Amino acid sequence: MTKITLFALTGLLLAGLSSNAQDIWTQKADFPGDARMEAIGFSIGGKGFVGAGYNPQNNNISFYKDFYEFNSNNNTWINRSDIGDSGRFGAISFSIGNNGYVGSGIAEDTGKVSLFHCKNDLWEYDTAKNLWTQKANLPGLPRSNAIALGIGEKAYFGLGAMSATLTMKGRYLNDFWQYDPIKDNWLRKSDFPGLPRTYAIAFANGGKIYIGTGADSNLNKLNDFWEYDTAFDSWSQISSPISLGRYGGIGFSIAGIGYIGFGYVENQGISNDLWIYDTSSKQWTQMTNNVSYFSANPVAFSIGNYAYVGTGIGMRFFQTAFWQYTPDHTSNIEEPENQICISIYPNPSTGKFTINSSEVIQEYMITDINGRLIYESNGFIHNNEINVNFTISDGLYFVKVISNQGIAVNKLLISGN
């Protein structure tokens, strides 16, 4: 199999690829467990995983540790092994490679509402074995409603509150940590510079993390947002999407673009809005609201060019509803039918990626969405690996591969540079 390894330097947003584009919300199969809020959710490959959370019923709280796998290809759910050692809500979750991780949150001691506590454990889920294994405890104080997300081969964790619920006063936190799953250890990083908070929103774009909103120790809803550069361990404040504070919302990334929304919005209550952040212009743009689904403390994750949002508390009830979001910048550009088989990975890429071809490659080229030639190989390529350096902006591109058996064109997303 032929391999071509490329190195790109990249900075241009995908939004506005076509004036005819439209983002779309599509309802999918309901989450099969009980209705709940403050569940966990993450994705690995083409699968999503949802579990834990809680639901008050007749003044009793059900703490869940059940765990389900969602297949985005056929819109089905299956039950998987329960999470860790106890039910919990307000936990963190993230994925690195083929493994998922769940930790912290609030667990019950005796089943009585007045007796529950914050946890600091961490569990790793092996998707191949359907098995949970306890890992090194989370650093710092036990907490709930912290933020965590995986970037490449590392994960980042922090914030939250050492308090069982938002209305119970506790110690609010702003510490920030990096996790190495190979060494199974934690490294302290620069503290989050904003107010200590709980119920914040986070998403990642390339090598940067974006954190904002949430509730402070005085229960004020916050609207500030911050960018963390993982390469330099540095923070900088960015603009806010709206002037109103928010907590219990969602954050995710699709094709190198960050999204936030939903949650409790100041003076408005439970929301259904959605916003994207342009890393080039450093501006926020509102996208299409989900007219049928309002939710606070739902789960959200992305799989390929789609995001999935579900569960949470609605205007009146806890929910099992589950929705797919298709952004406009990925829905309106199609690849032509290929005559040979090629694959590009990782895709999206921050600059280094590999092309695999089923046939000997004679030449290849990269064009932008307007058909402008960005790069073209020199000479005949035969079953080898080559390194190419060129300057290119963030955005959507097409890679065209030519062989004596035909032609193939695949989309390539460059982001995060």
Secondary structure by P-SEA (a helix, b strand, c coil): cbbbbbbbccccccccccccbbbbbbbcccccccccccccccccccbbbbbccccccccbbbbbcbbbbbccccbbbbbcccccccccccccccccccbbbbbcccccccccccbbbbbbbbbbbcccccbbbbccccccccccbbbbbbcccccccbbbbcccccccccccccccccccccccccccccccccccccbbbbbbcccbbbbbbbbccccbbbbbbbbbcccccbbbbbbbccccccccccccccccbbbbbccccccccccbbbbbbcccccbbbbccccccccccbbbbbbcccbbbbbccccccccccbbbbbbcccccccccccccbbbbbccccccccbbbbbccccccccccccccccccccccccccbbbbbbbbbcbbbbbbbbbcccbbbbbbbbbccc
